[in-house]
Amino acid sequence: MQHHPEPILDEHWQGFELARDDEFRYVWIWQGSNIRLIAVPHGDMTGYAHGWCYPRDPELVAKSVAEWAPATQDEPAGWHKRPTWPVRRAPRRDADPTYNRARCVHGCYLDEGCRTVNCPEALERRDRARLAPEGTS
C-alpha cells in the first residue's frame, strides 16, 4: 500500500485520500457525527466497496490506515461501525489469523466482548457459551 505523506484532497468525495493499493483508494469523508473511511475502487466515481465509521478525529483515522496491512489484515483497527456488506477479506488473511478474528458490528473482537452496551452479537455469543454443555464452548 502506498501511503501519502499528506492527505490528498478528493474533490468528488469531498474528503481526503490517505493511501492507495492496487485495488482501492482509501478516502475519509465527514459523515454526520462520524468520519467514514471508504475503500473506493480505482476509476469508480459512483460508490465504494467497503466503509468503516470512526469518531470525528482525522488523526485517529490516518493512524489506523498507516498501521493497517490490507494484504494480510481484513479491516483497519479502531472503527466503531461497519456500514457496508460483505465484510472485507484480505487476499492473504491466513497470514495474520490473530488480527483477522471475528468482530462484532462495532469493531470489537467477539472473543474479547464488545465496548457497546447490549451489542446483539456479543450477547448472543455470551448466551451461547452459557447454554453450551460444559467443555464444549
C-alpha positions in Angstrom: 0.0 0.0 0.0 1.2 3.5 -0.9 0.6 5.9 2.0 0.6 9.6 1.2 2.8 11.8 3.4 0.0 14.4 3.4 -3.7 13.6 2.7 -4.8 14.4 -0.8 -8.0 16.4 -1.3 -10.6 14.4 -3.3 -13.0 16.9 -4.8 -15.5 14.3 -5.9 -15.9 12.6 -2.4 -15.2 15.9 -0.6 -12.7 14.1 1.6 -9.1 13.1 1.8 -7.3 10.2 0.3 -4.8 8.7 2.8 -3.5 5.8 0.8 -4.0 3.5 -2.2 -3.2 0.0 -3.2 -3.6 -2.0 -6.4 -7.4 -2.2 -6.0 -8.6 0.7 -3.8 -8.2 4.3 -2.8 -8.7 4.8 0.9 -10.5 8.1 1.5 -12.0 9.6 4.6 -15.2 11.7 4.5 -17.3 13.6 7.1 -20.4 11.5 7.7 -22.8 13.1 10.2 -21.3 12.7 13.7 -18.6 10.3 12.3 -15.8 10.1 9.9 -16.2 7.3 7.3 -13.2 5.7 5.8 -14.2 4.3 2.4 -12.4 1.9 0.0 -13.1 3.3 -3.5 -12.3 1.0 -6.4 -9.9 2.7 -8.9 -11.9 4.5 -11.6 -15.3 4.2 -9.8 -17.0 7.6 -9.1 -20.4 6.1 -8.1 -19.8 4.1 -5.0 -17.4 2.4 -2.6 -16.9 -1.2 -1.8 -16.2 -1.0 2.0 -16.6 1.5 4.7 -15.8 2.0 8.4 -17.0 4.7 10.7 -14.7 6.4 13.2 -15.1 9.1 15.8 -14.6 12.6 14.3 -10.8 12.5 14.7 -8.9 12.7 11.4 -5.6 11.9 13.1 -7.1 8.7 14.5 -8.3 7.6 11.0 -4.9 8.5 9.5 -3.1 6.4 12.2 -5.4 3.5 11.6 -4.7 3.5 7.9 -1.0 3.9 8.4 -0.8 0.9 10.7 -3.1 -1.3 8.5 -1.7 -4.0 6.2 -4.6 -4.7 3.8 -2.9 -7.5 2.0 -3.0 -9.6 5.3 -5.5 -7.8 7.5 -9.2 -7.7 6.7 -10.0 -4.3 8.1 -8.2 -1.3 9.7 -8.4 -1.0 13.5 -10.3 1.5 15.7 -13.7 1.7 13.8 -17.0 1.5 15.7 -19.4 0.8 12.9 -19.2 -1.1 9.6 -21.9 0.2 7.2 -21.0 -2.0 4.3 -21.5 -5.6 3.5 -19.9 -8.1 2.9 -17.0 -7.8 5.3 -13.8 -7.1 3.6 -11.5 -10.1 3.4 -7.7 -9.6 2.9 -6.2 -11.6 0.0 -3.7 -13.3 2.3 -5.7 -13.2 5.5 -4.4 -16.6 6.7 -1.0 -14.9 7.2 -2.4 -12.9 10.2 -5.1 -15.1 11.8 -4.9 -13.3 15.2 -5.7 -10.0 13.7 -8.5 -11.4 11.5 -10.5 -13.0 14.3 -14.3 -12.5 14.2 -15.5 -9.0 15.1 -18.9 -7.7 16.0 -20.7 -4.8 14.1 -18.9 -2.4 16.5 -15.4 -3.5 15.5 -14.6 -5.4 18.7 -13.2 -8.9 18.7 -16.0 -11.2 19.7 -13.8 -13.3 21.9 -12.9 -10.1 23.9 -16.5 -8.8 24.3 -17.9 -5.5 23.0 -17.4 -2.0 24.3 -21.0 -1.2 23.2 -23.7 -1.9 25.8 -26.1 -4.6 24.7 -24.3 -5.5 21.4 -26.5 -8.2 19.9 -23.6 -10.3 18.7 -21.7 -10.2 22.0 -24.9 -11.1 23.9 -25.6 -14.0 21.5 -22.1 -15.3 21.9 -22.3 -15.0 25.7 -25.7 -16.7 25.8 -24.4 -19.5 23.5 -21.5 -20.1 25.8 -23.7 -20.0 28.9 -26.1 -22.6 27.4 -23.4 -24.9 25.9 -22.7 -28.1 27.9 -19.5 -27.7 30.0 -16.4 -28.2 28.0 -17.9 -27.6 24.5 -18.0 -23.8 24.1 
